[in-house]
């Protein structure tokens, strides 16, 4: 059929009506339709209609509920069950309008009263019903396609409304969360989709909330763990996005996520394999170089040495060739286990290949520490190795290089240690050699220094110098730090960095520390007696002193005997001292605090203290380590560290003192960051007591 040049498809209508007059009226109305696109078939009984519908090809049904073989709402129900995909329109007058409306509630597309069967109203109603059914069929197919797709993909899919209530889960999401779809719908997202940070583990922010609020696609961080309903955990990656209605309003959100536990495990395995030796599972050259570089960076910042040991197994090739590679591999594994068991957890044992091992000693005080480790390694190697029922004997030649004297990068340190190892082989094997002969002499020099140190007390060779602390804004002297010096008869003035570590090792540090505390308190009181303004004097306390039983009582005794008020004494402790046994330190610090003594953290930023621990300690002052201050204008990262320390200290209500201030640029930067006080050569070098008194008078 055509109308104004437009073609319309023929729609086949089935009329189930017992009244011939009514059938004629309907046929006439459809024939007179504008588009003349209707072809009507008429049957008088429901059974006939069902038979016709079985043959398919009907676009719509016009149904009278009162038929010879069926009456009332059951007529509709039977027809609807038989053909739910064909639109049904109910015919009826005023006497059965209620019944017709009931049929509409049960699934009929529409009901038509007797007065609406004209050539305009009837075709329009049929067209609308057929079009509606077509739209519903299309939506159903689209929805079914989407559901099949969502249940076929490997990703889990979860949807919520704007309030965060679950509205949908696909099969994968059901499996991963442990929730069935029906029981999950209506539950809160937090109940069904429990995610935590694997590193903390703290709960993550609701990803749906983020997607809805930001109206954009968002993703979780790397270490996200999904906790299934039964407690099983899996690492996931996901993204979430908001869902919109036609007007663009956000009406919910969708999360798509998948399990990456296996992929992460495989990645870790691959990374491990790339960084470890296949035979011994020790770090390989790649990982060793990285660790040496990291250790050098830390050692440079903390101004301390580290060592690299190059170990070559003596006569290993003979064992490998005579007993076979399998035995050789087992021997290498046995050597690896002994090295790991005999060295510290902070040391790195690596295999370079063949019979060569390189060991990084990242925490040493001096070369003598390295020598002790080398002797221990040789003893570990020399004990028989039981391999395959045989006791195998093997030795080792060791070369040692020390940062920074023998190199400032991994490659140089390893090369120089290798060179020293060959010297050890030349000297008969099964021994160790330092890269430079001068370093072998340091142990002897240390013994000489220790003997002189023991006699220094008898000869009264120790003295104190005092370095002022200055208010950076006003220039006013706010206090001073007592710094020990050793006036050696031959060496001259020996700085503490050269003799304090030796004093700690040989047990003299307690005696020296007690002398420094009493001398500093006596001098501070003497200056007050001379009429100088009272200043707080800072005294450094070593770990050995602080841990010594009765330390707080001895401080009280010294204050009483010297007559110095506790508020004019400040004790400085490093981060390392505080963190060694933080819990037990708190009680001692609190006791000192109750006396009125001020407490300071010295060299802050070089240790490993945490903000939570700092809050526990009754600290008054944080002293920024001079290594950061010296790099303020040269290294932006160090400048940022200084700024961060100052801001953190202010948040904890601590006074901040910058150590090692040597230039006006450093002072200006510190002032701009609102650092309270400074100490360094820009203001004054450490001075003898008399010169310090003169400095105070002149200020």
DOTITI-275488 format. One record per residue (C-alpha): residue in one letter; x, y, z. Coordinates in steps of 0.001 Angstrom, whole numbers, plus 500000, padded with zeros to 6 digits. Layout:
% residues N
AXYZ ...
***
This chain:
% residues 699
X500000500000500000 X501127503582499347 X500116506951500620 X501615510183499214 X504399508167497691 X505288506376500965 X504982502599501212 X503649500996504396 X504099497334505328 X500964495222505436 X500002494421509020 X498093491152509499 X495427491445512195 X493652488485513806 X490132489269515073 X488679486817517601 X485022487911517828 X481778485862517836 X479528488757516701 X479403489024512846 X478125492597512995 X481066493669515133 X483433491835512801 X481989493617509807 X482316496998511517 X485992496351512293 X486777495061508797 X485126498164507293 X487113500503509583 X490437498851508705 X489649498878505000 X488974502595505212 X492256503340507002 X494309506067505386 X497308503849504680 X495155500758503882 X497936498597505280 X495826496172507334 X494856492638506313 X492344491115508745 X491566487471509492 X488454486647511523 X487711483646513750 X484803483242516174 X486296481037518891 X489413481147521060 X490458477673519969 X490390478775516345 X492455481803517219 X495066479720519015 X495271477381516024 X495858480333513684 X498484481863515961 X500418478612515932 X501055479194512229 X502680482568513075 X502537485665510851 X500067487669512973 X501088491234513935 X498281491972516417 X495167490418517942 X491789492061518555 X490083489986521260 X486581489883522678 X486669488308526140 X483200486721525695 X483485483824523239 X481543480601522779 X484397478461524119 X485900480881526689 X484610483629528951 X486138486431531042 X489730487123531995 X490697483484531438 X490197484098527736 X492990486662527778 X495232484580530034 X495078481578527717 X495856483704524678 X498669485645526386 X500370482471527580 X500208481014524063 X501594484093522317 X503202486636524671 X505136488300521835 X502025489364519835 X500261492550521046 X496659491952522191 X493992494671522225 X490773493993524169 X487398494775522585 X484488495638524867 X481672497947525758 X480822499726528931 X479531496502530510 X482973494824530592 X485323497830530855 X486586496730534267 X487460493306532850 X489265494910529914 X491340497083532272 X492253493984534266 X493512492372531071 X495687495442530378 X497198495082533856 X498017491453533007 X499787492299529754 X497326493456527111 X498575496420525082 X495271498360525159 X491482498073525343 X489099499610522809 X485564500735523682 X482740500319521153 X482829504015520244 X486515503894519183 X486322501445516282 X486220504020513489 X488608504200510558 X490895506629512425 X490953505423516030 X491191501693515396 X494112501785512909 X495975504233515138 X495529501989518195 X496751498973516222 X499730500809514814 X500702502070518291 X500365498611519810 X502430496973517062 X505109499684517266 X505227499441521076 X505640495697520860 X508422496132518320 X510227498566520638 X509779496231523602 X511051493297521538 X514066495316520439 X514786496403524020 X514433492823525219 X516851491594522557 X519303494391523389 X519043493672527111 X519466489949526534 X522445490611524302 X523976492838526996 X523369490242529721 X524875487456527629 X527848489674526830 X528356490710530449 X528167487103531591 X530553485976528860 X533392488442529423 X536197487692531854 X535719490891533862 X533395491286536786 X530716493982536402 X528800495570539255 X526253498412539099 X524721500648541751 X522254503473541971 X523301506961543092 X522934506002546756 X525413503155546365 X522891500311546481 X523652497304544295 X521435497002541207 X523310494402539168 X526132491824539276 X527278489633536424 X528319486019536962 X532014486851537372 X531174489500539988 X529046486939541837 X531999484545541940 X534560487149542988 X532418488775545694 X530739485594546911 X527312487231546615 X524476485927544455 X522736488541542316 X519370488302544001 X520720488610547547 X523164491364546573 X520603493655544934 X519648496390547375 X522723495888549578 X525237498689550045 X528360498608547892 X530616498459550979 X528876495273552094 X529269493420548794 X532426495005547342 X534897495027550287 X538244496444549170 X541335497292551227 X544880498480550650 X547164495436550790 X550005497530552204 X548117499202555073 X545525497474555117 X543011500283555324 X539678500528553566 X539633502333550246 X537374505228549505 X534126504111547863 X534996504036544096 X531338504452543134 X531094507603545225 X534154509007543486 X532721508215540041 X529342509769540894 X530771512879542562 X533405513529539901 X531182512336537041 X534144510665535395 X535910507347535025 X538153506565538004 X540446503678538910 X541749502051542073 X545386502210543155 X547762499362542437 X547575497477545737 X543802497026545939 X542594493765547513 X539018492466547253 X537832490478550255 X535312487857549178 X532319487069551377 X534096484026552837 X537270486013553575 X539319484929550546 X541455487792549227 X542366488596545633 X544315491491544132 X542190493396541642 X542384496212539148 X539285498172538308 X537704501281536942 X534366502867537742 X532240505275535749 X528960507097536213 X525716506074534422 X523484508817532958 X519866509105531941 X518698510751528686 X518920514176530272 X522545513598531245 X521788513238534943 X523886510732536910 X521609507865537970 X524224505382539176 X527603503924538452 X529291500792537145 X532491499107538329 X534422496780536055 X537134494786537810 X539225491664537361 X541537489452539390 X545214490195538777 X546586487974541560 X548050485456539115 X549438488190536851 X551029489961539821 X552513486705541086 X553898485974537621 X555292489507537400 X556976489091540785 X558406485758539687 X559727487269536471 X561201490240538325 X562778487904540869 X564190485691538109 X565633488733536334 X567362489899539516 X568528486628541064 X570985483893540251 X569346480702539002 X571590478294540945 X571804479973544365 X568775482310544282 X571091485083545470 X570860488601544039 X572655488802540702 X574872491550539314 X571882493700538286 X570280493727541723 X573616494094543500 X574501497204541490 X571138498710542393 X571637497992546104 X575157499373546090 X573894502554544411 X571157502925547051 X573616502287549892 X576071504828548462 X573323507438548317 X572473506836551982 X576123506639553062 X576868509938551320 X573988511600553128 X575020510170556498 X578719510726555877 X579722507146556641 X581544504359554791 X580416501088553264 X582396498155551939 X582345495716549029 X583875492252549445 X584849490276546360 X585094486547547160 X586544483967544805 X586352480290545821 X589797478696545710 X590088475511543604 X586370475415542810 X587092474671539170 X588881471472540160 X585837470255542144 X583417471266539392 X585423469508536690 X586210466337538647 X582893465763540437 X580537467277537890 X578457470410537534 X575618469053539695 X578010468670542645 X579501472067541846 X576040473651541923 X575272472023545278 X578558473332546655 X577701476825545462 X574306476518547184 X575956475331550420 X578404478265550323 X575493480661549746 X573600479350552773 X576653479736555006 X577288483268553841 X573669484259554418 X573602482646557857 X576898484168558935 X576352487766557841 X573878490420558967 X570447490889557495 X571482494346556282 X574305492866554173 X573751491735550583 X575308488487549365 X575299488132545562 X576709485728543008 X578472487281540068 X578775484035538148 X581106481043538203 X582728480807541624 X582625484536542386 X580519486197545072 X580258489885545924 X579093490998549356 X577883494493550207 X578439495573553811 X576224498643554003 X576613499334557733 X580219499597558882 X581976502034561160 X585533501593559837 X587719499148557864 X588317496997560941 X584627496012560797 X585175494783557254 X588273492846558290 X586262491081560997 X583591490131558446 X586248488846556034 X587801486644558737 X584368485259559552 X583697484467555882 X586968482554555604 X586149480541558730 X582684479734557335 X584209478542554067 X586967476439555604 X584609474120557496 X583909470938555454 X580903470961553114 X578969467700553045 X577833467224549427 X576509463914548135 X578068461918550954 X581472463598550537 X583137466219552716 X584470468878550385 X587055471389551547 X587270474799549938 X588803478135550758 X588447481641549444 X590427484700548396 X588894488014549383 X589417491543548123 X587918494559549872 X587119498073548687 X585659500811550874 X583454503744549910 X584348506568549411 X588116506047549526 X588187503321546856 X585381504477544626 X582107506377544590 X580069504089542353 X579241500375542205 X581352499606539157 X584514501142540610 X584061499553544021 X583516496078542522 X586480496482540150 X588806497590542925 X587639494791545233 X588281492357542380 X591807493757541999 X592420493338545717 X591129489735545500 X593826488905542994 X596410490328545392 X595040487926548013 X595500485025545585 X599060486179544916 X599732486089548642 X598840482459549024 X595028482370548824 X592603481910551743 X593236485473552995 X591874488953552456 X593425492154551191 X592195495740551170 X592402497525547866 X594904500047549277 X597756499085551539 X597134502227553601 X593763500885554672 X595396497809556179 X597286500184558447 X594123501789559839 X593505498952562273 X596995499453563717 X596445503205563864 X593160502646565681 X594890500537568354 X597397503313568922 X594630505911569181 X592736503762571699 X595810503514573961 X596283507294573874 X592575507799574549 X592751505795577785 X595588508016579015 X593826511236577977 X591780511328581203 X594848510971583370 X596536513780581446 X593403515984581412 X593605516375577643 X589831516772577117 X588222520188576884 X584895521664575787 X584198524208573102 X580829525942572812 X579009526921569657 X576217529495569990 X572652528999568748 X571086532147567306 X567543533399566734 X567412533739562952 X565084536731563039 X566659538824565817 X570236537558565892 X569923537042569651 X571974534229571204 X569489531668572507 X571881529004573783 X574985527006573078 X576086523455572366 X578945521877574317 X581328520064571938 X584169517882573243 X587689518228571893 X590810516163572529 X594011518140572851 X596470515400571836 X600116516226572629 X601298515100569171 X598247515207566910 X596943518539568139 X593175519156568447 X591394515885567553 X587705516256566530 X585111513967568156 X584357512148564903 X587800510533565124 X587782509377568741 X584142509065569928 X583457505863567910 X586609504324569404 X585511505412572882 X582153503723572322 X583798500469571212 X586329500282574043 X583887501294576813 X585240504781577545 X582176506643576299 X580350506482579654 X583281508057581448 X583670510715578753 X579931511448578648 X579708511957582414 X582681514317582310 X581108516355579466 X577749516679581288 X579323517836584553 X581785520187582843 X579061521817580692 X576698522300583668 X579490523732585808 X580511526162583060 X576914527284582436 X576458527974586152 X579836529792586301 X578756532132583473 X575566532939585366 X577624533697588487 X579688536106586381 X576504538010585574 X576067536782582012 X572504536187580811 X571364532604581565 X571631530437578474 X570497526897577830 X573471524615577171 X573008521559574968 X574920518334575644 X575061515371573261 X574138512007574785 X575326508740573211 X573212505606572969 X575419503850575545 X574960506657578068 X571227506937577580 X570672503181577948 X572882503012581032 X570824502291584134 X570226505333586317 X570967507927583613 X568133510243584671 X569205510071588335 X572792510971587390 X571542514007585465 X569605515097588548 X572710514614590698 X574903516680588360 X572343519499588283 X572122519518592076 X575892519437592588 X576627522148590010 X573689524353591020 X572361524661587461 X568589524820587071 X567225522010584912 X565598524435582469 X569071525578581357 X570134522084580298 X569230520560576955 X570075516945576142 X570525516052572467 X569815512507571249 X569982511227567689 X567068509564565932 X568954506268566074 X569171506385569865 X565453507060570204 X564357504402567733 X566482501527569072 X563944500815571807 X561284503482571475 X558907502075574106 X561486501957576917 X562927505337575903 X559651507116576578 X559744506571580345 X563314507912580659 X562479510943578515 X559372511655580557 X561395511496583776 X563905513998582386 X561035516168581201 X559493516196584679 X562794517539586030 X562510520451583613 X565311519363581263 X564810520253577605 X565081517454575051 X566256517694571441 X566498515302568482 X569923515816566912 X570801515250563212 X567109514947562375 X566352513546558930 X569228511061558778 X567498508297560742 X564296506346560437 X562011507859563029 X558331508037562255 X555848510791562967 X553871508509565252 X556920507860567432 X557899511521567541 X554453512295568915 X555085509853571763 X558329511486572836 X558249514663574957 X560615516426572565 X561136520208572603 X563579520733569735 X564309519223566318 X567771519937564918 X567957519619561128 X571079517723560101 X573725519900558475 X573926517621555419 X570496518936554380 X571320522538555243 X574536522477553191 X572571521462550086 X569755523995550441 X570741526095547451 X572374523284545465 X569782520511545689 X566047521334545409 X565179517943546917 X567161518708550069 X565529522134550220 X562139520438550085 X563212518060552879 X564224521005555063 X560910522727554407 X559015519528555193 X560911519012558469 X560225522589559541 X556507522289558779 X556260518933560526 X558092520222563592 X555810523244563787 X552775520966563606 X554206519084566611 X554957522411568350 X558726521757568359 X561391524450568065 X563454523938564899 X567217524504564899 X569190524269561654 X572731522937562088 X575696523835559918 X574474527222558650 X577436528655556753 X576093531113554185 X573656534013554097 X571704532228551379 X571106529309553714 X570056531667556495 X567690533572554204 X566040530368553012 X565620529122556591 X564138532449557655 X561686532337554761 X560606528870555925 X560123530240559476 X562909528171561022 X563348529504564558 X567069529107565237 X570347528388563528 X573778527142564478 X576899527194562363 X580041528972561288 X578055531855559774 X577387532985563345 X580442531581565126 X582749528598565163 X582883526521568357 X584739528610570949 X586685527915574121 X584791528854577281 X586510532216577748 X586010533284574147 X582376532145574260 X581829534365577319 X583375537278575440 X581131536505572443 X578053536661574678 X579111539973576172 X579702541469572739 X576341540266571372 
***
